[in-house]
Amino acid sequence: PFKVPENKLLNLESFFSMKAIPQKLLVAGEGPVAAEVSQLLALIGKDVTLLKTAEKIFPALDDYMGNFISRKLESMKIKIIEGTAGYDTLNIDDYEGIVNCMPRKGIKPTGTLKPDSADSFYITDEHFMTSVRGVYAVGDVNGRSIYAHAASAQALAAVNHILGITESMETERVPLTVYTEPELAQIGKTEKQLAAEGIEYKVNEFPLSANGKALTEGQSEGILRILSEPKYGEVLGVQIIAHNATDLISEASAYMAVESTVWDVARTMHAHPTISEVFMEAGSDAAGTPVHKG
Amino acid sequence: PFKVPENKLLNLESFFSMKAIPQKLLVAGEGPVAAEVSQLLALIGKDVTLLKTAEKIFPALDDYMGNFISRKLESMKIKIIEGTAGYDTLNIDDYEGIVNCMPRKGIKPTGTLKPDSADSFYITDEHFMTSVRGVYAVGDVNGRSIYAHAASAQALAAVNHILGITESMETERVPLTVYTEPELAQIGKTEKQLAAEGIEYKVNEFPLSANGKALTEGQSEGILRILSEPKYGEVLGVQIIAHNATDLISEASAYMAVESTVWDVARTMHAHPTISEVFMEAGSDAAGTPVHKG
């Protein structure tokens, strides 16, 4: 959307092989990589400005998570500026280097087959088959997820479909992971998605600052949030901010893969002392019987 | 079982307030604490001998886990000697300090109520009620588990029973955690228990040395093992050796609390790169469709 002098442009690939990194940097992009790279550069003492190319730093995150990471980056003296409203105020001359963290488009193969596409992505059905019968498209090219694990799961589902296997694979409940400090992880629907779909939900939270293991490890920044359906208690989404959120989210994946309820979460015995106890705490709270919450 | 001069005896409580710790130490005991304390002392340069007061260092662990931790401690120059066969070879004069890591018995309240007991523990029914109607015993005193989280779960189950609530609590599937380096964690039945009960089972494993995140973190020592029922695939037990095994085990608790099968484990999408992917790998292997295992 704006011209950058070649000699100032830093692609992530070249970035890690550079002998020296300029001091004043503009990180342009969105998504996990934009947040991770901005924070990494700030941590090694660079003067970082993050130019958001989407309204939110990571549009797929719940607003709660998005607001947290924005505040976190700002607390580290990272300036966040809007790219979405136009680039009028942007002066490229102010920066010694521009880091490209723009979302990548799927790279489509060349050839005579031309499956239907929209917005530069192949259109696929629930088995990831394109408009060309027998031709499947998984991963970046179908525009459904930027994550490697989503691509792997889609590939398994596509292969199953080819082999006539009807066993279901998880391809919708994709855990989102951001390797910032603290890490962010999310699975299921966001508050905004639930509201837009008219699904009733409640939110139950438990902070890491009340978790013994997190305090012992000096890693008490963060929270676990469970979004659940109020009547039958099905877990609709889980959001985690924690030093090791990307590993903690797998427990949420396990609950959601078998459509567990908040009662299942509450009655699962969690070892003490572990950070995973926050699941039991928030689950008990959601079940109406909080244990260590007033 | 043997006499120790008072001035040489170190209780764990006094241990942490000592100004200096003697160099040549005998750790006498069993269970997680004996393993943790022996390793800690070796890590700070002490000459440690572990006197096992049970045949296994931690009798509740699967032999696979027990053998691992024995070898691990021995690789750190900790001498392991048997206490069970008699203390004939033991010369207390060889040691400057004796660290008491013997298992604790439950401390029973004094009073006029005398519930039935056996082996110094109160006998309790499935609701943790003693032989005295309306009197419940949870935690160390009933001899079922040494863990705080088991006591908490038993307490909730007892209170539910008092209140007439029939909702089930997990009180049998107790996660066992050992805070050594690497950590050990286990839930469900051991191979020996399954064999003794005549339950058919299979074991599927995946090593951390083939997990990208573990390699990235330089913490690739360890393995995940899933014990499952061959026909319907129910997960019967999970054993983990890993730097953060005590947090990883909660995913296993989640699967087992709702009686998930290895197919559920296999089809749950796990974020990449995370250590939790070892669940997907071992689960896929158990389901007969390994992804990254030959």
Interface residues (C-beta under 8 A of the other chain):
Chain A: Y147 A148 H149 A150 S152 A153 L156 E167 S168 M169 E170 T171 R173 V174 P175 L176 T177 A185 N244 T246 D247 L248 I249 S250 E251 S253 A254 Y255 A257 V258 S260 W263 D264 V265 R267 T268 M269 H270 A271 H272 T274 I275 S276 F279 V291
Chain B: Y147 A148 H149 A150 S152 A153 L156 E167 S168 M169 E170 T171 R173 V174 P175 L176 T177 A185 N244 T246 D247 L248 I249 S250 E251 S253 A254 Y255 A257 V258 S260 W263 D264 V265 R267 T268 M269 H270 A271 H272 T274 I275 S276 F279 V291
